[in-house]
Amino acid sequence: MSETKSSLVHNFNAGPSILPKEVFEEASHAILNFNNSGLSILEIGHRTLLFQQVMDEARSLATELMHLDSDHEVLFLHGGASTQFMQVPMNLLNENESAAFTDTGVWATKAIKEAKLFGHTEIVCSGKENNYTFLPKKFNVPDSAKYLHITTNNTIYGTQWQDLSLFYQFKVPLVADMSSDILSREIDFNKFDLIYAGAQKNIGPAGVNIVVVNKNILGKVSRSIPTIMDYRNHIEAGSLLNTPPVFAVYVCMLTLRWLKGQGGVAAIEKINNAKAKLFYDTLDSLPVFKGKAAKEDRSRMNAAFIIENTELEKEFLDLCKNEGMVGVKGHRSAGGFRVSMYNALPVESVKALTDLMKEFANKKG
Ligand SMILES: *Cc1c(COP(=O)(O)O)cnc(C)c1O
């Protein structure tokens, strides 16, 4: 077999993004012959036992890795996280009610925009004035809010709520967009009533969302919900209401298996912390570079930074390119640089990048 691309390239893409090499290998076999069925994973029926087992295992691995209690159901749904921006309020918010939001970036803003189609919204804090480089921590959430929506990790700006217990004190259900840091660190997932994440950042390929929902918050709105948008129907159908994205769910299942094999979330968190420490320590030691996010809010998944002398930007990017480093350029709305260090990114890739940064800084110093 030819050498896989992932061993030659350091992939810092923000999403779709790196997955474990073992997952690519197993998935490629399954495309030719899935579980010795003589069929490709791409051609099996979603109601076959073969796929039923995949879906069941994916759901149960997610439940296990997040230590979810029996009120919380795991679903794999179509549409990307952006669909959840509307599906959440459609299922939870009546027209005369208000949902509270932390405005911490573009994705939060989009979630707010969609919620307005279904009810009222209240922004309890906003980092907009500071270009979302830090997370405002002084705010209040009224008991009358139907729920509080947060974005745990702000992919574009490289900020991440470090202390989620900040949100546990409020009396309202907690909803979180965890697209870019789900299963990267130990948190009490049961504190959340609804969690959603596009898989393509940390747990699988594009094309599927993981949704975790506390059954007890459903069935409380007066509107009619279209069949395919109603979480209750998906729960009842075991996440097989209609044809799911079969291959995407399968690859998520493989990645969850891999994560369990690594020792689960606690073990991966240690590695993620080590990667982030290596990166930020290097960044802070080199005056040529500058971190964008406030130190206390720095994301362990996405690091955003700049070179103050913007004339050197291209040179640094070219250097990265020559060394096989992809995905170093910042989001089109933010500029500068961003490197994503998701679960599957080996520490060696961060080492290679930080060595390159040092070399660059020495030359420019
Ligand atoms: C990428 C991202 C989204 C959008 O995901 P899609 O699957 O493209 O709709 C939403 N929220 C966050 C935090 C993200 O990082």
The ligand as an SDF file (V2000), in Angstrom:
LIG
                    3D

 15 15  0  0  0  0  0  0  0  0999 V2000
  -17.9890   24.9660   12.0640 C   0  0  0  0  0  0  0  0  0  0  0  0
  -18.9100   25.4380   13.0920 C   0  0  0  0  0  0  0  0  0  0  0  0
  -20.2970   25.5690   12.8420 C   0  0  0  0  0  0  0  0  0  0  0  0
  -20.9320   25.3490   11.4840 C   0  0  0  0  0  0  0  0  0  0  0  0
  -20.9540   24.0350   11.1410 O   0  0  0  0  0  0  0  0  0  0  0  0
  -21.6460   23.5050    9.8000 P   0  0  0  0  0  0  0  0  0  0  0  0
  -21.5960   22.0390   10.0210 O   0  0  0  0  0  0  0  0  0  0  0  0
  -20.8140   23.9850    8.6540 O   0  0  0  0  0  0  0  0  0  0  0  0
  -23.0190   24.0300    9.7310 O   0  0  0  0  0  0  0  0  0  0  0  0
  -21.0910   25.9570   13.9060 C   0  0  0  0  0  0  0  0  0  0  0  0
  -20.5880   26.2140   15.1150 N   0  0  0  0  0  0  0  0  0  0  0  0
  -19.2630   26.1170   15.3820 C   0  0  0  0  0  0  0  0  0  0  0  0
  -18.7610   26.4090   16.7570 C   0  0  0  0  0  0  0  0  0  0  0  0
  -18.3910   25.7170   14.3910 C   0  0  0  0  0  0  0  0  0  0  0  0
  -17.0820   25.6080   14.6400 O   0  0  0  0  0  0  0  0  0  0  0  0
  1  2  1  0
  2  3  1  0
  2 14  2  0
  3  4  1  0
  3 10  2  0
  4  5  1  0
  5  6  1  0
  6  7  2  0
  6  8  1  0
  6  9  1  0
 10 11  1  0
 11 12  2  0
 12 13  1  0
 12 14  1  0
 14 15  1  0
M  END
$$$$
